[in-house]
Amino acid sequence: MDIAVKITLVASIVLVGYNLHQLVTSYEAICEKVKEFKAMALENDSDESAVRRSNFVLTAVLSIVFVLLTFLSGMAYWVVSVVCLKMLVSMFFSHLEIRQIFREDSIRPSLFKLTKVDSVFNILTGLAVAVISIS
């Protein structure tokens, strides 16, 4: 098994684990984390644009690495494209969350539900990539 495939398998498992945690986290817990996050941001003199920028860089780098790993693992181009599209959608939802936190001091239940659906699709993506990696 090639080293890129092994790293892709580990990254897929991490993706699944992180999104499982996101999926089982309650709305009340998210609202509490939003309050803590906003307080820490204000404490560190971070405004919305700085947080959005750092969030974009972090999510973009992690997404690019994951997509690159799927490519280097020799997966079909259509699989790599689907993974890339899925990561872009997740980045968009992450951007919406940050914007909503700073503008409304909370997460609306509708966005919360969308992020739950996104987590389900991220879990399915991670599982699919893992299965393809070991086959």
Protein Blocks (a to p, Z undefined) as FASTA:
>chain_A
ZZklmmmmmmmmmmmmmmmmmmmpcfklmmmmmmmmmmmmmmnopafklmmmmmmmmmmm
mmmmmmmmmmmnopafklmmmmmmmmmmmmmmmmmmmmmmmmnopacfklmmmmmmmmmm
mmmmmmmmmmmmmZZ
